[in-house]
Amino acid sequence: RDAICLGESTGALALSGQRGDVLRWQRRLGGASWDDIAVTTAAYEEVPTAPGAWDYRAVLQSGAVCDEAYSQPASVDVAMDSAGRVA
């Protein structure tokens, strides 16, 4: 699990060794439901909008008849700075 301060980028969250096409990325905060991100590249990065435990994963599909599959989630802890302010 990586840790960053609010206002910093997650850095590149990159897939390797995947089979199939990236249909989209997904994110969630604090174990809530997954939200879709309309990105279809093998890498994704963003600046999270709130502190907390963020998870990211890619949705993949190999061939037209195969079911969608999910990458292992990458987790990023987003913290306030030491004074409790947005970094």
Chimera marker file (.cmm) of the C-alpha trace (Angstrom):
<marker_set name="trace">
<marker id="1" x="0.000" y="0.000" z="0.000" r="1" g="1" b="0" radius="0.5"/>
<marker id="2" x="1.439" y="3.356" z="-1.054" r="1" g="1" b="0" radius="0.5"/>
<marker id="3" x="0.933" y="6.546" z="0.953" r="1" g="1" b="0" radius="0.5"/>
<marker id="4" x="0.658" y="10.109" z="-0.356" r="1" g="1" b="0" radius="0.5"/>
<marker id="5" x="-0.601" y="13.454" z="0.902" r="1" g="1" b="0" radius="0.5"/>
<marker id="6" x="-3.812" y="14.978" z="-0.391" r="1" g="1" b="0" radius="0.5"/>
<marker id="7" x="-3.006" y="17.000" z="-3.496" r="1" g="1" b="0" radius="0.5"/>
<marker id="8" x="-0.337" y="14.568" z="-4.726" r="1" g="1" b="0" radius="0.5"/>
<marker id="9" x="-0.668" y="12.164" z="-7.651" r="1" g="1" b="0" radius="0.5"/>
<marker id="10" x="-1.046" y="8.434" z="-7.182" r="1" g="1" b="0" radius="0.5"/>
<marker id="11" x="1.770" y="7.998" z="-9.674" r="1" g="1" b="0" radius="0.5"/>
<marker id="12" x="1.343" y="5.594" z="-12.548" r="1" g="1" b="0" radius="0.5"/>
<marker id="13" x="-0.747" y="2.542" z="-11.656" r="1" g="1" b="0" radius="0.5"/>
<marker id="14" x="0.368" y="0.194" z="-14.415" r="1" g="1" b="0" radius="0.5"/>
<marker id="15" x="-0.679" y="-3.270" z="-15.529" r="1" g="1" b="0" radius="0.5"/>
<marker id="16" x="1.851" y="-5.852" z="-16.619" r="1" g="1" b="0" radius="0.5"/>
<marker id="17" x="1.370" y="-9.299" z="-18.044" r="1" g="1" b="0" radius="0.5"/>
<marker id="18" x="-2.369" y="-8.870" z="-18.516" r="1" g="1" b="0" radius="0.5"/>
<marker id="19" x="-4.301" y="-10.715" z="-21.175" r="1" g="1" b="0" radius="0.5"/>
<marker id="20" x="-7.044" y="-8.978" z="-23.068" r="1" g="1" b="0" radius="0.5"/>
<marker id="21" x="-8.146" y="-5.392" z="-23.481" r="1" g="1" b="0" radius="0.5"/>
<marker id="22" x="-8.613" y="-2.787" z="-20.772" r="1" g="1" b="0" radius="0.5"/>
<marker id="23" x="-12.314" y="-1.879" z="-20.823" r="1" g="1" b="0" radius="0.5"/>
<marker id="24" x="-12.052" y="0.720" z="-18.051" r="1" g="1" b="0" radius="0.5"/>
<marker id="25" x="-10.453" y="1.450" z="-14.697" r="1" g="1" b="0" radius="0.5"/>
<marker id="26" x="-12.350" y="1.624" z="-11.415" r="1" g="1" b="0" radius="0.5"/>
<marker id="27" x="-11.755" y="3.312" z="-8.057" r="1" g="1" b="0" radius="0.5"/>
<marker id="28" x="-13.336" y="3.258" z="-4.638" r="1" g="1" b="0" radius="0.5"/>
<marker id="29" x="-12.809" y="5.098" z="-1.384" r="1" g="1" b="0" radius="0.5"/>
<marker id="30" x="-12.903" y="3.313" z="1.954" r="1" g="1" b="0" radius="0.5"/>
<marker id="31" x="-14.305" y="0.039" z="0.633" r="1" g="1" b="0" radius="0.5"/>
<marker id="32" x="-17.398" y="1.662" z="-0.919" r="1" g="1" b="0" radius="0.5"/>
<marker id="33" x="-18.754" y="0.496" z="-4.268" r="1" g="1" b="0" radius="0.5"/>
<marker id="34" x="-16.525" y="0.717" z="-7.341" r="1" g="1" b="0" radius="0.5"/>
<marker id="35" x="-16.854" y="3.791" z="-9.612" r="1" g="1" b="0" radius="0.5"/>
<marker id="36" x="-15.983" y="3.513" z="-13.310" r="1" g="1" b="0" radius="0.5"/>
<marker id="37" x="-13.225" y="5.614" z="-14.883" r="1" g="1" b="0" radius="0.5"/>
<marker id="38" x="-13.415" y="5.985" z="-18.667" r="1" g="1" b="0" radius="0.5"/>
<marker id="39" x="-9.746" y="5.181" z="-19.299" r="1" g="1" b="0" radius="0.5"/>
<marker id="40" x="-8.734" y="2.234" z="-21.496" r="1" g="1" b="0" radius="0.5"/>
<marker id="41" x="-4.928" y="2.439" z="-21.317" r="1" g="1" b="0" radius="0.5"/>
<marker id="42" x="-2.685" y="0.001" z="-19.426" r="1" g="1" b="0" radius="0.5"/>
<marker id="43" x="-1.694" y="2.724" z="-16.944" r="1" g="1" b="0" radius="0.5"/>
<marker id="44" x="-3.692" y="5.249" z="-14.951" r="1" g="1" b="0" radius="0.5"/>
<marker id="45" x="-2.921" y="8.010" z="-12.470" r="1" g="1" b="0" radius="0.5"/>
<marker id="46" x="-4.887" y="10.742" z="-10.763" r="1" g="1" b="0" radius="0.5"/>
<marker id="47" x="-4.852" y="13.208" z="-7.886" r="1" g="1" b="0" radius="0.5"/>
<marker id="48" x="-7.385" y="11.834" z="-5.366" r="1" g="1" b="0" radius="0.5"/>
<marker id="49" x="-10.055" y="14.290" z="-4.242" r="1" g="1" b="0" radius="0.5"/>
<marker id="50" x="-10.337" y="13.250" z="-0.581" r="1" g="1" b="0" radius="0.5"/>
<marker id="51" x="-8.228" y="11.654" z="2.151" r="1" g="1" b="0" radius="0.5"/>
<marker id="52" x="-8.696" y="7.984" z="2.954" r="1" g="1" b="0" radius="0.5"/>
<marker id="53" x="-7.949" y="4.518" z="1.613" r="1" g="1" b="0" radius="0.5"/>
<marker id="54" x="-8.330" y="4.451" z="-2.180" r="1" g="1" b="0" radius="0.5"/>
<marker id="55" x="-8.343" y="1.257" z="-4.245" r="1" g="1" b="0" radius="0.5"/>
<marker id="56" x="-7.849" y="1.115" z="-8.029" r="1" g="1" b="0" radius="0.5"/>
<marker id="57" x="-8.301" y="-1.768" z="-10.465" r="1" g="1" b="0" radius="0.5"/>
<marker id="58" x="-8.628" y="-2.368" z="-14.191" r="1" g="1" b="0" radius="0.5"/>
<marker id="59" x="-11.506" y="-4.204" z="-15.852" r="1" g="1" b="0" radius="0.5"/>
<marker id="60" x="-10.238" y="-6.496" z="-18.608" r="1" g="1" b="0" radius="0.5"/>
<marker id="61" x="-11.780" y="-8.703" z="-21.267" r="1" g="1" b="0" radius="0.5"/>
<marker id="62" x="-10.068" y="-11.260" z="-23.483" r="1" g="1" b="0" radius="0.5"/>
<marker id="63" x="-12.092" y="-11.983" z="-26.606" r="1" g="1" b="0" radius="0.5"/>
<marker id="64" x="-15.745" y="-11.191" z="-27.233" r="1" g="1" b="0" radius="0.5"/>
<marker id="65" x="-17.140" y="-14.270" z="-25.467" r="1" g="1" b="0" radius="0.5"/>
<marker id="66" x="-15.086" y="-14.199" z="-22.273" r="1" g="1" b="0" radius="0.5"/>
<marker id="67" x="-16.414" y="-12.623" z="-19.087" r="1" g="1" b="0" radius="0.5"/>
<marker id="68" x="-14.901" y="-9.438" z="-17.720" r="1" g="1" b="0" radius="0.5"/>
<marker id="69" x="-12.040" y="-9.936" z="-15.275" r="1" g="1" b="0" radius="0.5"/>
<marker id="70" x="-10.449" y="-7.609" z="-12.723" r="1" g="1" b="0" radius="0.5"/>
<marker id="71" x="-6.821" y="-6.835" z="-12.002" r="1" g="1" b="0" radius="0.5"/>
<marker id="72" x="-5.510" y="-7.072" z="-8.463" r="1" g="1" b="0" radius="0.5"/>
<marker id="73" x="-6.423" y="-3.794" z="-6.724" r="1" g="1" b="0" radius="0.5"/>
<marker id="74" x="-3.691" y="-1.255" z="-6.037" r="1" g="1" b="0" radius="0.5"/>
<marker id="75" x="-4.188" y="0.603" z="-2.759" r="1" g="1" b="0" radius="0.5"/>
<marker id="76" x="-3.160" y="4.166" z="-1.968" r="1" g="1" b="0" radius="0.5"/>
<marker id="77" x="-3.537" y="5.824" z="1.444" r="1" g="1" b="0" radius="0.5"/>
<marker id="78" x="-4.197" y="9.545" z="1.078" r="1" g="1" b="0" radius="0.5"/>
<marker id="79" x="-3.446" y="11.617" z="4.190" r="1" g="1" b="0" radius="0.5"/>
<marker id="80" x="-3.755" y="15.235" z="5.227" r="1" g="1" b="0" radius="0.5"/>
<marker id="81" x="-0.445" y="16.969" z="5.969" r="1" g="1" b="0" radius="0.5"/>
<marker id="82" x="0.952" y="16.891" z="9.520" r="1" g="1" b="0" radius="0.5"/>
<marker id="83" x="-0.976" y="20.049" z="10.497" r="1" g="1" b="0" radius="0.5"/>
<marker id="84" x="-4.288" y="18.611" z="9.259" r="1" g="1" b="0" radius="0.5"/>
<marker id="85" x="-4.394" y="20.835" z="6.194" r="1" g="1" b="0" radius="0.5"/>
<marker id="86" x="-4.778" y="19.866" z="2.582" r="1" g="1" b="0" radius="0.5"/>
<marker id="87" x="-1.225" y="19.469" z="1.269" r="1" g="1" b="0" radius="0.5"/>
<link id1="1" id2="2" r="1" g="1" b="0" radius="0.2"/>
<link id1="2" id2="3" r="1" g="1" b="0" radius="0.2"/>
<link id1="3" id2="4" r="1" g="1" b="0" radius="0.2"/>
<link id1="4" id2="5" r="1" g="1" b="0" radius="0.2"/>
<link id1="5" id2="6" r="1" g="1" b="0" radius="0.2"/>
<link id1="6" id2="7" r="1" g="1" b="0" radius="0.2"/>
<link id1="7" id2="8" r="1" g="1" b="0" radius="0.2"/>
<link id1="8" id2="9" r="1" g="1" b="0" radius="0.2"/>
<link id1="9" id2="10" r="1" g="1" b="0" radius="0.2"/>
<link id1="10" id2="11" r="1" g="1" b="0" radius="0.2"/>
<link id1="11" id2="12" r="1" g="1" b="0" radius="0.2"/>
<link id1="12" id2="13" r="1" g="1" b="0" radius="0.2"/>
<link id1="13" id2="14" r="1" g="1" b="0" radius="0.2"/>
<link id1="14" id2="15" r="1" g="1" b="0" radius="0.2"/>
<link id1="15" id2="16" r="1" g="1" b="0" radius="0.2"/>
<link id1="16" id2="17" r="1" g="1" b="0" radius="0.2"/>
<link id1="17" id2="18" r="1" g="1" b="0" radius="0.2"/>
<link id1="18" id2="19" r="1" g="1" b="0" radius="0.2"/>
<link id1="19" id2="20" r="1" g="1" b="0" radius="0.2"/>
<link id1="20" id2="21" r="1" g="1" b="0" radius="0.2"/>
<link id1="21" id2="22" r="1" g="1" b="0" radius="0.2"/>
<link id1="22" id2="23" r="1" g="1" b="0" radius="0.2"/>
<link id1="23" id2="24" r="1" g="1" b="0" radius="0.2"/>
<link id1="24" id2="25" r="1" g="1" b="0" radius="0.2"/>
<link id1="25" id2="26" r="1" g="1" b="0" radius="0.2"/>
<link id1="26" id2="27" r="1" g="1" b="0" radius="0.2"/>
<link id1="27" id2="28" r="1" g="1" b="0" radius="0.2"/>
<link id1="28" id2="29" r="1" g="1" b="0" radius="0.2"/>
<link id1="29" id2="30" r="1" g="1" b="0" radius="0.2"/>
<link id1="30" id2="31" r="1" g="1" b="0" radius="0.2"/>
<link id1="31" id2="32" r="1" g="1" b="0" radius="0.2"/>
<link id1="32" id2="33" r="1" g="1" b="0" radius="0.2"/>
<link id1="33" id2="34" r="1" g="1" b="0" radius="0.2"/>
<link id1="34" id2="35" r="1" g="1" b="0" radius="0.2"/>
<link id1="35" id2="36" r="1" g="1" b="0" radius="0.2"/>
<link id1="36" id2="37" r="1" g="1" b="0" radius="0.2"/>
<link id1="37" id2="38" r="1" g="1" b="0" radius="0.2"/>
<link id1="38" id2="39" r="1" g="1" b="0" radius="0.2"/>
<link id1="39" id2="40" r="1" g="1" b="0" radius="0.2"/>
<link id1="40" id2="41" r="1" g="1" b="0" radius="0.2"/>
<link id1="41" id2="42" r="1" g="1" b="0" radius="0.2"/>
<link id1="42" id2="43" r="1" g="1" b="0" radius="0.2"/>
<link id1="43" id2="44" r="1" g="1" b="0" radius="0.2"/>
<link id1="44" id2="45" r="1" g="1" b="0" radius="0.2"/>
<link id1="45" id2="46" r="1" g="1" b="0" radius="0.2"/>
<link id1="46" id2="47" r="1" g="1" b="0" radius="0.2"/>
<link id1="47" id2="48" r="1" g="1" b="0" radius="0.2"/>
<link id1="48" id2="49" r="1" g="1" b="0" radius="0.2"/>
<link id1="49" id2="50" r="1" g="1" b="0" radius="0.2"/>
<link id1="50" id2="51" r="1" g="1" b="0" radius="0.2"/>
<link id1="51" id2="52" r="1" g="1" b="0" radius="0.2"/>
<link id1="52" id2="53" r="1" g="1" b="0" radius="0.2"/>
<link id1="53" id2="54" r="1" g="1" b="0" radius="0.2"/>
<link id1="54" id2="55" r="1" g="1" b="0" radius="0.2"/>
<link id1="55" id2="56" r="1" g="1" b="0" radius="0.2"/>
<link id1="56" id2="57" r="1" g="1" b="0" radius="0.2"/>
<link id1="57" id2="58" r="1" g="1" b="0" radius="0.2"/>
<link id1="58" id2="59" r="1" g="1" b="0" radius="0.2"/>
<link id1="59" id2="60" r="1" g="1" b="0" radius="0.2"/>
<link id1="60" id2="61" r="1" g="1" b="0" radius="0.2"/>
<link id1="61" id2="62" r="1" g="1" b="0" radius="0.2"/>
<link id1="62" id2="63" r="1" g="1" b="0" radius="0.2"/>
<link id1="63" id2="64" r="1" g="1" b="0" radius="0.2"/>
<link id1="64" id2="65" r="1" g="1" b="0" radius="0.2"/>
<link id1="65" id2="66" r="1" g="1" b="0" radius="0.2"/>
<link id1="66" id2="67" r="1" g="1" b="0" radius="0.2"/>
<link id1="67" id2="68" r="1" g="1" b="0" radius="0.2"/>
<link id1="68" id2="69" r="1" g="1" b="0" radius="0.2"/>
<link id1="69" id2="70" r="1" g="1" b="0" radius="0.2"/>
<link id1="70" id2="71" r="1" g="1" b="0" radius="0.2"/>
<link id1="71" id2="72" r="1" g="1" b="0" radius="0.2"/>
<link id1="72" id2="73" r="1" g="1" b="0" radius="0.2"/>
<link id1="73" id2="74" r="1" g="1" b="0" radius="0.2"/>
<link id1="74" id2="75" r="1" g="1" b="0" radius="0.2"/>
<link id1="75" id2="76" r="1" g="1" b="0" radius="0.2"/>
<link id1="76" id2="77" r="1" g="1" b="0" radius="0.2"/>
<link id1="77" id2="78" r="1" g="1" b="0" radius="0.2"/>
<link id1="78" id2="79" r="1" g="1" b="0" radius="0.2"/>
<link id1="79" id2="80" r="1" g="1" b="0" radius="0.2"/>
<link id1="80" id2="81" r="1" g="1" b="0" radius="0.2"/>
<link id1="81" id2="82" r="1" g="1" b="0" radius="0.2"/>
<link id1="82" id2="83" r="1" g="1" b="0" radius="0.2"/>
<link id1="83" id2="84" r="1" g="1" b="0" radius="0.2"/>
<link id1="84" id2="85" r="1" g="1" b="0" radius="0.2"/>
<link id1="85" id2="86" r="1" g="1" b="0" radius="0.2"/>
<link id1="86" id2="87" r="1" g="1" b="0" radius="0.2"/>
</marker_set>
